[in-house]
Amino acid sequence: MSDAASRKRARRPTSLDVARLAGVDRSTVSLVMNGKAEGRVTEAVQRAVREAARQLGYRPDAAARALRLGRSSAVALLVPQAANPFFVPLMLGAAAQARERGYAVLLVDAGEEGQWQETLLETLSRQTVAGFLLWRPPAGLDLEAWRGRAVLMEVEAEGVPSVLLDVAQGGAAAARHLLDLGHRRLGYLASRVRDRTFELRRAAFLAVLRARGLEVTEVAADLEVEAARVAGLRLLQSTLPPTAVFCEDDLLAAGLYKAARDLELEIPRDLSVVGFNDVELSRLLEPELTTVAAAPARLGALALAALLDHLEGREVPARQVLPTALVLRASTAPPRSG
């Protein structure tokens, strides 16, 4: 290959290259890649432009666009525990959506302390960050001040768009599944974090049980495997130990597995276990965990798309809800007779 050909091959693709491949004007490429195509470019043409951009590896120049639009092409995703397996696919889903639209995502581990979260938000808002995806914002935060710049996940506030999971649907499905198997002594392993997402799944689970005249034995633990193991030991060694346990998170279920092993209980022969979230961990446990799928990657992508639409002046629904679904694997079975 000649030097000229090599230089041509290595040249960064431009919007003109995309326009030629897609068979459209350069201005059309600009509309699509800058999020201004709605009502001006057909869906078919938008798809053709994005596919051409994907084939060529084209990305809009972020610095140029920031100057043109008067804002940054970076958004921040704030989560309380970046190491939690739920937040990894959520971040990847958001990042994939951002790449498609020429934005970058900054992942920020905001921790659980409200004052520190507010400090982080104030610091980032003074930097070149266009908008924010917020998971469980601090209770004292004045969300009114964030209108137009934020989208909430798994929490609602008037005037700020939110993307939610139908966790109540999942909690009820878990309860019905265990009851249908014949379990009547049930346990509940809760997270010590008590916010909307955990309270709703708990309320739905308990409502199904109480409609059958049943109660549940509850214990709580930090969202860590070892803490869940310790709490699980208390639960499984109670006066009337449960034959089945619903865990509010797959991490808690992993801890309960360890507690069952410590007590030489076999899952699901001696104990049925249901988790929540369907993170990769649920498929690595032995036996594989029956759990409620919450689709964090889809949640991240939808929330990021809503934020970018919000920033770019499009109409965004005040509330979007994603379904959850029970995934049956090998950790549940009817209770042993006798």
N, C-alpha and C positions, 0 to 999 in steps of 0.2 A: 504494500500500500504506500502511495506517495505521501510526502510530508503535507502537501495541501489537502489530500484526502483525510489524513489523520486529524489535521486541524479542524476540518469541516465536521468530522465525526465527533470530535470532542467538544464542539461548540455548544454552548447552552441553548436549548430550544427557546424560541420567542413566541409571542402571541401571533405573529405573522405565520410561523410554521404551523401553529394549531389551526389558524384560519384556513390555510391552504389544505391541510389534511381533512378538516371537517367540511370544506366547501362553503365557507361563510365569510362574511366581512370581518375584518379585524375588530371593528367596533362591537360586533356581536360577541366575539370572544371576551372582550372587556366587560360587557354587561353580565355575561354568565359567570365569569371567574370572580367578579367583584360583587356578586349577589344582588344584581339589579335587573335580573332578567324577567322577573315575575310580571306577567301582563304585557310584556314587550317581546318575548322570544318564546316560541312554542316549546312544549316539553320535549318533543322529538329532537329539535335542534339543540336544546340544552344538553340532552343525553349525548348527542353526537360530538358536541364541543368537549364535554367532560371525558368522553372516551378517547378523543384525539389527544387531549392533554395528558391522559394517563399513559397512552402509548408512547408519547414523546418524552415523558418524564418532566412535563412543563409545570412550573410553579410560579405564580405571580410574584413579582418583586415586592417583598413585604415593606421595605423602607419607602419605596416609591408610593405604594398605596397609602401608607401611613401619612405621608405628606399631602397626598391628594385628598384623603378623607378627613384629615385633621385628627386622627387617632391612631393608636397602635394596632398591630395585627396580632397581638398576644392577648390571651385570656387566661385567667387563673382558676384552677380547680382546687378548692379547699376541702380537705377531708380530715376527720379527727385521728385516724390511724392509717397512715399510708401502707403499713405492713400487713394490714388485715387483708386476707385473701379476697374479700368481696370487692375491695377498692381497686385491685389490679385490673380486672377486666373492665370495670367502670371507666378507669382512666384510659385504657386502650380503646374503648369504644368512642370516648370523647375525642381522643387524639386522631383517630381515623377520620371522623367527621370533620375535624378542624383542618386536616391536611387536604381533604377534598375541596375545601373552600378557601385554602390559602392562609390559614391561621396557624399559630403555634399555641400549645397548651402548656402552662406552667403548673406542675403538680406541687401543692403546698401541704405539708403535714402540719395541720393547725393545732393538733393536740386537743385536749378536753377542757382546758382552762379558758373561761370566757374572756377575761381581760387580755390574755395573750392573743386570742383570736381577733379581738378588736384592734389590737396594736398591729397585727399582721395586715389586716384589711386597710387600715389607715396608711400604713407604709406602702403597700402595693398600689393603693389608689393614687399616690403621689408619683408613682413610677409610670412607665409606659405600658400599662395594662388597660385594655379597653373595657373588659367586663369580667364578671365573676360567676362561677358556679359554686353554690354554697350548700354543703351538706351539714345540717344541724347548726345554723348560725347561732352565736351566743344569744342568750335570752334577753340581755339588755340592749342588743343592737337596734338602733333606730333604722328599721328597714325602709321607712319612708324616704330616707336620704339616698337609698340605693335603687329607687325606681328608675328604670331605663338602662341600668347597668348590671343587673343581677337576675339570675334564675335560681330558684330554690329546688332542692331535691329532698324528697321525703319529709317536707315540712311545708306548711301553708302560711301565707301572710297576705293581707289585703293589699292589692295594688302591685304585687310582685308575682310574675308567672312562676308556677311550680310544676314539677314533673314528679309523679308519685307512683308507688307500687301498690297494687291491691293486695296488701299483706293480710287483710281480714279474710279475703277469699282463701288464701293459703292456710291460715290458721284453722279455719272451719274445715277445710278439706282434710287436714291432718287428723283432726278429732274424729271426723266421720270414718276415715280409713281404719283407725285403731278400734273404734266401736264396732265396725262391721266385721272385724276379725274376731270379735268376742271379748276384747279386753274390758274389764270393769274397774280394775285398780290401776289408776293412771297417775303418773308423775309429770311434773313440769319443771324443767331446768331453765331458769330465766337469766337474762343478762342484768347486771346491776345498773346498766345505763337504762334509764326510763324515759324514753322519748316517744314520739308518735308511732314510729315504725314498730317498736316493741310492744307498746300498749295496745295497739290495734290487733296485732296477731294474738296476743294473750286474751283480750276480750272476746274475740271470735271463737277461739278454742274453748274457753270456759263456757260460753253461751251454748254451744252444742252439747257439752257435757251436762250442764244444769237442766237443759231441756229434757234430758233422760233421767233426771234425778240423781246425778252423780257429782261427787266432789273430786278434787285433785289435791295431791300432796305437792307443795311447791318448795323449791330452794332456789337461791340466786348465786351467781358467781360473776367475777370479772370476765371480760371476753378474752380469756387465755386458757389454753388447754390444761395446764396444771391446776389453776383455780377451779376449773370445771371438774377435774378429777376429784378434788377434795370435796366439793359440793355434791358430786355424784355419789361418793362413798356415804355421805350422810343420808342421802335420799334412799339408796339401795339397802341401807341397814336400819331403816325406820321400822316402827312396830309392825306395820302392814306394808311391806315393800311393794312397789308397783310392778306390774308385769309388762308395762309399756311406758315409755317416757317421750314426751315431746320437748325438743330443745329449740330455743329461740334462734339459734345460729349453729351452723355446721361446726364451728370451732368448739362450741360447748358440747356438741355430740361427740367430737373426737375425745374430749376429756372424759365423757361418760363411758366411752368404749374402754378407756384405760381403767376406770373404776370397776367396770364389770370384769375385766381381766384380773384385777387385783383380788376380786372376790370369787374367782373361778366360775363366773357366770358366762354362759355361751349365748351369743347373739346370732340368730333370733330365738333359739330354742328356749332360753330362760328369760330373755328380755328383748322386747321389741323397741327400736329406737327410730324416731323421725327427726330430721334436722330441718334447717331453713336456709336457703340461698342457693344451693346447688353449685357451690364453688368446686374447683378441681379436687380439693381435699376429699369431698364426698365420694369421689370415685376411686380414691387411693386407699380408703379405709377397707378393712377386711372383717366382715363382709361389706360390700359396697352399700352406701347409706341411702335409704329411702329419705327423700327430702323435698322441700318445696322450692321449685325453680323460680328465681327472682329476676333472671336475665340482666345482670348488672351492665354488660357491654351495651345492650340495647338502651338501657336507662341512660348511660353516659352519652351515647350518640344522640338520643332524642333531646336530652337536656342541652347539649352543646348546640344542636341545630336551632333550638328555641332561643338560646342566648344570642347567636349570631343574627337570626331573624330580628330579634329585639333590637340589637345594636344597629342594624341596617334599616330600621324604620318600618319593618313589616308588622302586620297584625299577628299577634301570638296569643293562643288560647290562655286564659287565666289559669287553667288547670288541665293537665293531661295525666291520664292514669293508665299504667301498663298492667296487664293481667299477670297473675302467678299461677302455677300449676304443680300439682303433686306428681313427683317422679318416683315410681315404684321400683325399688331395687331389692336387695337381699336382706335388709336389716329388720324386716317386720314379718310376723307370722302369728297364727292363733296362739293363745296362751296354752301352756301345758295343762293337761287335765290333772286334777288332784293337787 
